[in-house]
Amino acid sequence: MMSIDELNQIINQNANTESVLLATEVQRLQNYIRDFTVDVQKRVMELESDMIALENENQRMVKIKNMLAVERDACLGLLAQVANRGGMSVGVVPAKTENGPILVAMDLPSGQVSWEIEPTESHLFAGLDEYLKPIEEITIEEKYSRVMNPSLL
């Protein structure tokens, strides 16, 4: 790549219009590439900074998700024990495979509801029998409609 001084020398020494035009265009393109490279480097640095911030935010959100899973499972454990003592059909569906989900299911008067639970929280469901009925495939909206309107009275 020619230096700026070499290009200026060609422009100043040559009376040939084509050489001057070519040298001027080369100089313009070199300036464009330099400016473009600086801009790209700046944007890459900004993206790297954003990526670090997003990774940190992701770690924070994963911690919150894990805390919420423990809290939810604790509430489900309490709900299952209360429902069981209230005479409702409640139980645990063991994992079908080594890494498969463990389910807790209960039959409310409004219908069956079930949740996947974390294996580390299975102690919260100790003492419950195995749930033997087939698990209904329902939407989350339907599940919580049954929970919020259990028809207990």
PyMOL CGO cylinders between C-alpha atoms (Angstrom):
from pymol import cmd
from pymol.cgo import CYLINDER

trace = [
    CYLINDER, 0.00, 0.00, 0.00, 1.39, 3.39, -0.93, 0.3, 1, 1, 1, 1, 1, 1,
    CYLINDER, 1.39, 3.39, -0.93, 1.96, 5.97, 1.74, 0.3, 1, 1, 1, 1, 1, 1,
    CYLINDER, 1.96, 5.97, 1.74, 0.25, 9.35, 1.65, 0.3, 1, 1, 1, 1, 1, 1,
    CYLINDER, 0.25, 9.35, 1.65, 3.62, 10.99, 0.92, 0.3, 1, 1, 1, 1, 1, 1,
    CYLINDER, 3.62, 10.99, 0.92, 4.19, 8.71, -2.09, 0.3, 1, 1, 1, 1, 1, 1,
    CYLINDER, 4.19, 8.71, -2.09, 0.73, 9.50, -3.44, 0.3, 1, 1, 1, 1, 1, 1,
    CYLINDER, 0.73, 9.50, -3.44, 1.25, 13.25, -2.98, 0.3, 1, 1, 1, 1, 1, 1,
    CYLINDER, 1.25, 13.25, -2.98, 4.58, 12.95, -4.78, 0.3, 1, 1, 1, 1, 1, 1,
    CYLINDER, 4.58, 12.95, -4.78, 2.89, 11.27, -7.76, 0.3, 1, 1, 1, 1, 1, 1,
    CYLINDER, 2.89, 11.27, -7.76, 0.19, 13.94, -7.81, 0.3, 1, 1, 1, 1, 1, 1,
    CYLINDER, 0.19, 13.94, -7.81, 2.72, 16.81, -7.64, 0.3, 1, 1, 1, 1, 1, 1,
    CYLINDER, 2.72, 16.81, -7.64, 5.26, 15.35, -10.12, 0.3, 1, 1, 1, 1, 1, 1,
    CYLINDER, 5.26, 15.35, -10.12, 2.94, 14.16, -12.86, 0.3, 1, 1, 1, 1, 1, 1,
    CYLINDER, 2.94, 14.16, -12.86, 1.20, 16.36, -15.24, 0.3, 1, 1, 1, 1, 1, 1,
    CYLINDER, 1.20, 16.36, -15.24, -0.54, 13.26, -16.56, 0.3, 1, 1, 1, 1, 1, 1,
    CYLINDER, -0.54, 13.26, -16.56, -4.20, 13.71, -15.67, 0.3, 1, 1, 1, 1, 1, 1,
    CYLINDER, -4.20, 13.71, -15.67, -4.86, 9.98, -15.49, 0.3, 1, 1, 1, 1, 1, 1,
    CYLINDER, -4.86, 9.98, -15.49, -2.02, 9.42, -13.01, 0.3, 1, 1, 1, 1, 1, 1,
    CYLINDER, -2.02, 9.42, -13.01, -3.21, 12.30, -10.86, 0.3, 1, 1, 1, 1, 1, 1,
    CYLINDER, -3.21, 12.30, -10.86, -6.80, 11.05, -10.93, 0.3, 1, 1, 1, 1, 1, 1,
    CYLINDER, -6.80, 11.05, -10.93, -5.71, 7.51, -10.13, 0.3, 1, 1, 1, 1, 1, 1,
    CYLINDER, -5.71, 7.51, -10.13, -3.44, 8.63, -7.27, 0.3, 1, 1, 1, 1, 1, 1,
    CYLINDER, -3.44, 8.63, -7.27, -6.19, 10.87, -5.90, 0.3, 1, 1, 1, 1, 1, 1,
    CYLINDER, -6.19, 10.87, -5.90, -8.68, 7.98, -6.04, 0.3, 1, 1, 1, 1, 1, 1,
    CYLINDER, -8.68, 7.98, -6.04, -6.20, 5.65, -4.30, 0.3, 1, 1, 1, 1, 1, 1,
    CYLINDER, -6.20, 5.65, -4.30, -5.71, 8.26, -1.60, 0.3, 1, 1, 1, 1, 1, 1,
    CYLINDER, -5.71, 8.26, -1.60, -9.47, 8.67, -1.17, 0.3, 1, 1, 1, 1, 1, 1,
    CYLINDER, -9.47, 8.67, -1.17, -9.95, 4.89, -0.93, 0.3, 1, 1, 1, 1, 1, 1,
    CYLINDER, -9.95, 4.89, -0.93, -7.13, 4.56, 1.60, 0.3, 1, 1, 1, 1, 1, 1,
    CYLINDER, -7.13, 4.56, 1.60, -8.74, 7.25, 3.75, 0.3, 1, 1, 1, 1, 1, 1,
    CYLINDER, -8.74, 7.25, 3.75, -12.10, 5.52, 3.41, 0.3, 1, 1, 1, 1, 1, 1,
    CYLINDER, -12.10, 5.52, 3.41, -10.62, 2.15, 4.44, 0.3, 1, 1, 1, 1, 1, 1,
    CYLINDER, -10.62, 2.15, 4.44, -8.82, 3.72, 7.40, 0.3, 1, 1, 1, 1, 1, 1,
    CYLINDER, -8.82, 3.72, 7.40, -11.99, 5.47, 8.60, 0.3, 1, 1, 1, 1, 1, 1,
    CYLINDER, -11.99, 5.47, 8.60, -14.06, 2.35, 7.98, 0.3, 1, 1, 1, 1, 1, 1,
    CYLINDER, -14.06, 2.35, 7.98, -11.60, 0.20, 9.95, 0.3, 1, 1, 1, 1, 1, 1,
    CYLINDER, -11.60, 0.20, 9.95, -11.64, 2.60, 12.88, 0.3, 1, 1, 1, 1, 1, 1,
    CYLINDER, -11.64, 2.60, 12.88, -15.47, 2.59, 12.86, 0.3, 1, 1, 1, 1, 1, 1,
    CYLINDER, -15.47, 2.59, 12.86, -15.62, -1.21, 12.69, 0.3, 1, 1, 1, 1, 1, 1,
    CYLINDER, -15.62, -1.21, 12.69, -13.14, -1.55, 15.57, 0.3, 1, 1, 1, 1, 1, 1,
    CYLINDER, -13.14, -1.55, 15.57, -15.21, 0.89, 17.63, 0.3, 1, 1, 1, 1, 1, 1,
    CYLINDER, -15.21, 0.89, 17.63, -18.41, -1.05, 16.94, 0.3, 1, 1, 1, 1, 1, 1,
    CYLINDER, -18.41, -1.05, 16.94, -16.74, -4.38, 17.75, 0.3, 1, 1, 1, 1, 1, 1,
    CYLINDER, -16.74, -4.38, 17.75, -15.61, -2.96, 21.09, 0.3, 1, 1, 1, 1, 1, 1,
    CYLINDER, -15.61, -2.96, 21.09, -19.16, -1.77, 21.78, 0.3, 1, 1, 1, 1, 1, 1,
    CYLINDER, -19.16, -1.77, 21.78, -20.55, -5.21, 20.87, 0.3, 1, 1, 1, 1, 1, 1,
    CYLINDER, -20.55, -5.21, 20.87, -18.03, -6.93, 23.13, 0.3, 1, 1, 1, 1, 1, 1,
    CYLINDER, -18.03, -6.93, 23.13, -19.01, -4.61, 25.95, 0.3, 1, 1, 1, 1, 1, 1,
    CYLINDER, -19.01, -4.61, 25.95, -22.71, -5.31, 25.30, 0.3, 1, 1, 1, 1, 1, 1,
    CYLINDER, -22.71, -5.31, 25.30, -22.00, -9.06, 25.20, 0.3, 1, 1, 1, 1, 1, 1,
    CYLINDER, -22.00, -9.06, 25.20, -20.31, -8.92, 28.62, 0.3, 1, 1, 1, 1, 1, 1,
    CYLINDER, -20.31, -8.92, 28.62, -23.26, -6.97, 30.02, 0.3, 1, 1, 1, 1, 1, 1,
    CYLINDER, -23.26, -6.97, 30.02, -25.72, -9.49, 28.53, 0.3, 1, 1, 1, 1, 1, 1,
    CYLINDER, -25.72, -9.49, 28.53, -23.75, -12.44, 29.92, 0.3, 1, 1, 1, 1, 1, 1,
    CYLINDER, -23.75, -12.44, 29.92, -23.84, -10.84, 33.37, 0.3, 1, 1, 1, 1, 1, 1,
    CYLINDER, -23.84, -10.84, 33.37, -27.57, -10.18, 33.05, 0.3, 1, 1, 1, 1, 1, 1,
    CYLINDER, -27.57, -10.18, 33.05, -28.13, -13.76, 31.91, 0.3, 1, 1, 1, 1, 1, 1,
    CYLINDER, -28.13, -13.76, 31.91, -26.28, -15.09, 34.97, 0.3, 1, 1, 1, 1, 1, 1,
    CYLINDER, -26.28, -15.09, 34.97, -28.40, -12.85, 37.20, 0.3, 1, 1, 1, 1, 1, 1,
    CYLINDER, -28.40, -12.85, 37.20, -31.61, -14.05, 35.54, 0.3, 1, 1, 1, 1, 1, 1,
    CYLINDER, -31.61, -14.05, 35.54, -30.58, -17.73, 35.85, 0.3, 1, 1, 1, 1, 1, 1,
    CYLINDER, -30.58, -17.73, 35.85, -30.01, -17.22, 39.59, 0.3, 1, 1, 1, 1, 1, 1,
    CYLINDER, -30.01, -17.22, 39.59, -33.46, -15.63, 39.90, 0.3, 1, 1, 1, 1, 1, 1,
    CYLINDER, -33.46, -15.63, 39.90, -35.04, -18.47, 37.88, 0.3, 1, 1, 1, 1, 1, 1,
    CYLINDER, -35.04, -18.47, 37.88, -33.41, -21.06, 40.14, 0.3, 1, 1, 1, 1, 1, 1,
    CYLINDER, -33.41, -21.06, 40.14, -34.56, -19.23, 43.28, 0.3, 1, 1, 1, 1, 1, 1,
    CYLINDER, -34.56, -19.23, 43.28, -38.09, -19.02, 41.89, 0.3, 1, 1, 1, 1, 1, 1,
    CYLINDER, -38.09, -19.02, 41.89, -38.07, -22.73, 41.06, 0.3, 1, 1, 1, 1, 1, 1,
    CYLINDER, -38.07, -22.73, 41.06, -37.17, -23.56, 44.67, 0.3, 1, 1, 1, 1, 1, 1,
    CYLINDER, -37.17, -23.56, 44.67, -39.85, -21.21, 45.97, 0.3, 1, 1, 1, 1, 1, 1,
    CYLINDER, -39.85, -21.21, 45.97, -42.46, -22.57, 43.56, 0.3, 1, 1, 1, 1, 1, 1,
    CYLINDER, -42.46, -22.57, 43.56, -41.62, -26.16, 44.48, 0.3, 1, 1, 1, 1, 1, 1,
    CYLINDER, -41.62, -26.16, 44.48, -41.90, -25.29, 48.19, 0.3, 1, 1, 1, 1, 1, 1,
    CYLINDER, -41.90, -25.29, 48.19, -45.38, -23.83, 47.56, 0.3, 1, 1, 1, 1, 1, 1,
    CYLINDER, -45.38, -23.83, 47.56, -46.33, -26.90, 45.51, 0.3, 1, 1, 1, 1, 1, 1,
    CYLINDER, -46.33, -26.90, 45.51, -45.09, -29.15, 48.30, 0.3, 1, 1, 1, 1, 1, 1,
    CYLINDER, -45.09, -29.15, 48.30, -47.29, -27.33, 50.79, 0.3, 1, 1, 1, 1, 1, 1,
    CYLINDER, -47.29, -27.33, 50.79, -50.26, -27.37, 48.40, 0.3, 1, 1, 1, 1, 1, 1,
    CYLINDER, -50.26, -27.37, 48.40, -49.81, -31.08, 47.74, 0.3, 1, 1, 1, 1, 1, 1,
    CYLINDER, -49.81, -31.08, 47.74, -49.59, -31.91, 51.48, 0.3, 1, 1, 1, 1, 1, 1,
    CYLINDER, -49.59, -31.91, 51.48, -52.68, -29.79, 52.26, 0.3, 1, 1, 1, 1, 1, 1,
    CYLINDER, -52.68, -29.79, 52.26, -54.64, -31.32, 49.35, 0.3, 1, 1, 1, 1, 1, 1,
    CYLINDER, -54.64, -31.32, 49.35, -53.59, -34.81, 50.45, 0.3, 1, 1, 1, 1, 1, 1,
    CYLINDER, -53.59, -34.81, 50.45, -54.72, -34.19, 54.03, 0.3, 1, 1, 1, 1, 1, 1,
    CYLINDER, -54.72, -34.19, 54.03, -57.95, -32.75, 52.64, 0.3, 1, 1, 1, 1, 1, 1,
    CYLINDER, -57.95, -32.75, 52.64, -58.71, -36.09, 50.99, 0.3, 1, 1, 1, 1, 1, 1,
    CYLINDER, -58.71, -36.09, 50.99, -57.89, -35.16, 47.41, 0.3, 1, 1, 1, 1, 1, 1,
    CYLINDER, -57.89, -35.16, 47.41, -56.03, -37.51, 45.12, 0.3, 1, 1, 1, 1, 1, 1,
    CYLINDER, -56.03, -37.51, 45.12, -52.42, -36.32, 45.11, 0.3, 1, 1, 1, 1, 1, 1,
    CYLINDER, -52.42, -36.32, 45.11, -49.20, -38.04, 44.15, 0.3, 1, 1, 1, 1, 1, 1,
    CYLINDER, -49.20, -38.04, 44.15, -45.84, -38.08, 42.50, 0.3, 1, 1, 1, 1, 1, 1,
    CYLINDER, -45.84, -38.08, 42.50, -45.16, -39.42, 39.03, 0.3, 1, 1, 1, 1, 1, 1,
    CYLINDER, -45.16, -39.42, 39.03, -41.58, -40.68, 39.04, 0.3, 1, 1, 1, 1, 1, 1,
    CYLINDER, -41.58, -40.68, 39.04, -39.27, -39.90, 36.15, 0.3, 1, 1, 1, 1, 1, 1,
    CYLINDER, -39.27, -39.90, 36.15, -39.64, -42.37, 33.28, 0.3, 1, 1, 1, 1, 1, 1,
    CYLINDER, -39.64, -42.37, 33.28, -35.97, -42.02, 32.32, 0.3, 1, 1, 1, 1, 1, 1,
    CYLINDER, -35.97, -42.02, 32.32, -32.78, -41.14, 34.21, 0.3, 1, 1, 1, 1, 1, 1,
    CYLINDER, -32.78, -41.14, 34.21, -33.01, -37.46, 33.26, 0.3, 1, 1, 1, 1, 1, 1,
    CYLINDER, -33.01, -37.46, 33.26, -36.75, -37.32, 32.82, 0.3, 1, 1, 1, 1, 1, 1,
    CYLINDER, -36.75, -37.32, 32.82, -39.02, -34.96, 34.75, 0.3, 1, 1, 1, 1, 1, 1,
    CYLINDER, -39.02, -34.96, 34.75, -40.59, -35.79, 38.09, 0.3, 1, 1, 1, 1, 1, 1,
    CYLINDER, -40.59, -35.79, 38.09, -44.21, -34.68, 38.28, 0.3, 1, 1, 1, 1, 1, 1,
    CYLINDER, -44.21, -34.68, 38.28, -46.53, -33.90, 41.15, 0.3, 1, 1, 1, 1, 1, 1,
    CYLINDER, -46.53, -33.90, 41.15, -50.20, -34.21, 40.26, 0.3, 1, 1, 1, 1, 1, 1,
    CYLINDER, -50.20, -34.21, 40.26, -53.43, -33.60, 42.11, 0.3, 1, 1, 1, 1, 1, 1,
    CYLINDER, -53.43, -33.60, 42.11, -57.11, -33.90, 41.37, 0.3, 1, 1, 1, 1, 1, 1,
    CYLINDER, -57.11, -33.90, 41.37, -58.90, -30.73, 42.41, 0.3, 1, 1, 1, 1, 1, 1,
    CYLINDER, -58.90, -30.73, 42.41, -62.70, -30.63, 42.13, 0.3, 1, 1, 1, 1, 1, 1,
    CYLINDER, -62.70, -30.63, 42.13, -62.11, -28.37, 39.11, 0.3, 1, 1, 1, 1, 1, 1,
    CYLINDER, -62.11, -28.37, 39.11, -59.86, -30.96, 37.42, 0.3, 1, 1, 1, 1, 1, 1,
    CYLINDER, -59.86, -30.96, 37.42, -56.40, -32.46, 37.41, 0.3, 1, 1, 1, 1, 1, 1,
    CYLINDER, -56.40, -32.46, 37.41, -53.32, -30.23, 37.66, 0.3, 1, 1, 1, 1, 1, 1,
    CYLINDER, -53.32, -30.23, 37.66, -49.67, -31.23, 37.52, 0.3, 1, 1, 1, 1, 1, 1,
    CYLINDER, -49.67, -31.23, 37.52, -46.22, -29.67, 37.58, 0.3, 1, 1, 1, 1, 1, 1,
    CYLINDER, -46.22, -29.67, 37.58, -42.69, -30.74, 36.84, 0.3, 1, 1, 1, 1, 1, 1,
    CYLINDER, -42.69, -30.74, 36.84, -40.54, -30.43, 39.93, 0.3, 1, 1, 1, 1, 1, 1,
    CYLINDER, -40.54, -30.43, 39.93, -36.80, -30.17, 40.36, 0.3, 1, 1, 1, 1, 1, 1,
    CYLINDER, -36.80, -30.17, 40.36, -35.26, -33.48, 41.49, 0.3, 1, 1, 1, 1, 1, 1,
    CYLINDER, -35.26, -33.48, 41.49, -33.44, -31.60, 44.26, 0.3, 1, 1, 1, 1, 1, 1,
    CYLINDER, -33.44, -31.60, 44.26, -36.82, -30.58, 45.67, 0.3, 1, 1, 1, 1, 1, 1,
    CYLINDER, -36.82, -30.58, 45.67, -38.40, -34.05, 45.65, 0.3, 1, 1, 1, 1, 1, 1,
    CYLINDER, -38.40, -34.05, 45.65, -38.01, -34.25, 49.46, 0.3, 1, 1, 1, 1, 1, 1,
    CYLINDER, -38.01, -34.25, 49.46, -40.87, -31.71, 49.68, 0.3, 1, 1, 1, 1, 1, 1,
    CYLINDER, -40.87, -31.71, 49.68, -43.20, -34.41, 48.35, 0.3, 1, 1, 1, 1, 1, 1,
    CYLINDER, -43.20, -34.41, 48.35, -42.04, -37.21, 50.66, 0.3, 1, 1, 1, 1, 1, 1,
    CYLINDER, -42.04, -37.21, 50.66, -44.89, -39.30, 51.97, 0.3, 1, 1, 1, 1, 1, 1,
    CYLINDER, -44.89, -39.30, 51.97, -47.09, -38.82, 48.91, 0.3, 1, 1, 1, 1, 1, 1,
    CYLINDER, -47.09, -38.82, 48.91, -48.13, -41.92, 47.04, 0.3, 1, 1, 1, 1, 1, 1,
    CYLINDER, -48.13, -41.92, 47.04, -47.35, -42.53, 43.40, 0.3, 1, 1, 1, 1, 1, 1,
    CYLINDER, -47.35, -42.53, 43.40, -49.93, -40.88, 41.15, 0.3, 1, 1, 1, 1, 1, 1,
    CYLINDER, -49.93, -40.88, 41.15, -51.23, -43.63, 38.87, 0.3, 1, 1, 1, 1, 1, 1,
    CYLINDER, -51.23, -43.63, 38.87, -53.77, -41.82, 36.68, 0.3, 1, 1, 1, 1, 1, 1,
    CYLINDER, -53.77, -41.82, 36.68, -52.77, -40.59, 33.21, 0.3, 1, 1, 1, 1, 1, 1,
    CYLINDER, -52.77, -40.59, 33.21, -51.54, -37.01, 33.17, 0.3, 1, 1, 1, 1, 1, 1,
    CYLINDER, -51.54, -37.01, 33.17, -53.81, -34.64, 31.26, 0.3, 1, 1, 1, 1, 1, 1,
    CYLINDER, -53.81, -34.64, 31.26, -52.14, -32.45, 28.66, 0.3, 1, 1, 1, 1, 1, 1,
    CYLINDER, -52.14, -32.45, 28.66, -53.59, -29.01, 29.41, 0.3, 1, 1, 1, 1, 1, 1,
    CYLINDER, -53.59, -29.01, 29.41, -52.40, -25.47, 28.81, 0.3, 1, 1, 1, 1, 1, 1,
    CYLINDER, -52.40, -25.47, 28.81, -50.83, -23.37, 31.53, 0.3, 1, 1, 1, 1, 1, 1,
    CYLINDER, -50.83, -23.37, 31.53, -53.87, -21.10, 31.35, 0.3, 1, 1, 1, 1, 1, 1,
    CYLINDER, -53.87, -21.10, 31.35, -56.21, -24.04, 31.96, 0.3, 1, 1, 1, 1, 1, 1,
    CYLINDER, -56.21, -24.04, 31.96, -54.03, -25.34, 34.80, 0.3, 1, 1, 1, 1, 1, 1,
    CYLINDER, -54.03, -25.34, 34.80, -54.10, -22.03, 36.64, 0.3, 1, 1, 1, 1, 1, 1,
    CYLINDER, -54.10, -22.03, 36.64, -57.79, -21.55, 35.92, 0.3, 1, 1, 1, 1, 1, 1,
    CYLINDER, -57.79, -21.55, 35.92, -58.34, -24.83, 37.75, 0.3, 1, 1, 1, 1, 1, 1,
    CYLINDER, -58.34, -24.83, 37.75, -56.05, -23.75, 40.60, 0.3, 1, 1, 1, 1, 1, 1,
    CYLINDER, -56.05, -23.75, 40.60, -57.63, -20.29, 40.97, 0.3, 1, 1, 1, 1, 1, 1,
    CYLINDER, -57.63, -20.29, 40.97, -61.16, -21.69, 40.74, 0.3, 1, 1, 1, 1, 1, 1,
    CYLINDER, -61.16, -21.69, 40.74, -60.83, -25.06, 42.47, 0.3, 1, 1, 1, 1, 1, 1,
    CYLINDER, -60.83, -25.06, 42.47, -64.58, -25.49, 43.20, 0.3, 1, 1, 1, 1, 1, 1,
    CYLINDER, -64.58, -25.49, 43.20, -63.78, -26.46, 46.80, 0.3, 1, 1, 1, 1, 1, 1,
    CYLINDER, -63.78, -26.46, 46.80, -67.07, -25.19, 48.23, 0.3, 1, 1, 1, 1, 1, 1,
]
cmd.load_cgo(trace, "trace")
